[in-house]
């Protein structure tokens, strides 16, 4: 099994050296656990290998993305790859993405030079288009069809995708539940509130992989995400 490193050493060691190549991975967790930062590592690692990487963001304007990147020690290197178009960053509002997402994903599927893709946040888009204020109001059946269509377009040899999945601690959106069955792996980021914040990473599912069976602690530093090895 060929693998793609995430760029986070402690994560790669949990999945036999990296994510299965050509897989679709769901990266889930509540706000504030570092999902977008995880994505930056993944994109940067690909660019370092000479791969073309695409980052689609549906949550933040471009200025916010640039501000997030600037907080880390790898910012200059990351932006160098953006200028070289090794990392392509696209920010859309939900109405914009609703109009073009099918054509956009089809172009990514057809462009064999693209090796890594991140969609941030994937499931919130489908939540948004189900609201009455959306431009169109698909039925539940149509939303399921849209999700399956998106997955079929993302399944291409040589394309490894991370779909960021926003999770609420109180409830899950009704259309979320089938996505974990469609992804090839799930990486869960969460935190414990025990007087202080302790972040944990857990990998409950990873096809074609003997993944680490327990969660590990991690922190977000000026260098990005650092996963701690458990003490014996």
JOHUHU-V930690 format. One line per field, one symbol per residue. ss: DSSP state (~ for helix, > for strand, _ for the rest). phi: phi as a letter, one per 20 degrees, with the letter a starting at -180 (. if undefined). burial: 1 if it has 16 or more other ideal C-beta (glycine too) atoms within 10 Angstrom, else 0. A space follows every 50 residues. Layout:
BEGIN
ss->???
phi->???
burial->???
END
This chain:
BEGIN
ss->__>>____~~~~~~~___>>___>>>>>>_____~~~~~~~~~~~~~~__ _>>>>>>____~~~~~~~~~____~~~~~~~~~___>>>>>__~~~~~~~ ~~~~~~~~~~___>>>>>>>_~~~~~~~~__________~~~~~~~~~~~ ~~~~_____>>>>>>>____________~~~~__>>>>>>>>>___>>>> >>>>>>_________>>>>>>__>>>>_____
phi->.fcdfendgffgfecloqfgfmeddeddqfgneofffgffgfffffffen eecccddddcfgfffffffffdfegffffffffemfdddcdcfffffffd gffffffffeeffedcccdcdfffgffffeegeffccffgffffffffff fffeebgndddddfdfcefebdfgeffefgfefebcdddbbddcnbedec dcdfbbfmbeefedfcfbcddfeoeceeffff
burial->00111111011101110111011111111000111111111111111000 11111111100000100010010100010011000111101101001100 10011001100001111111111111111100000000000010011001 10110100111111111000001011001001111111111000000011 11101100101100111101000110100000
END
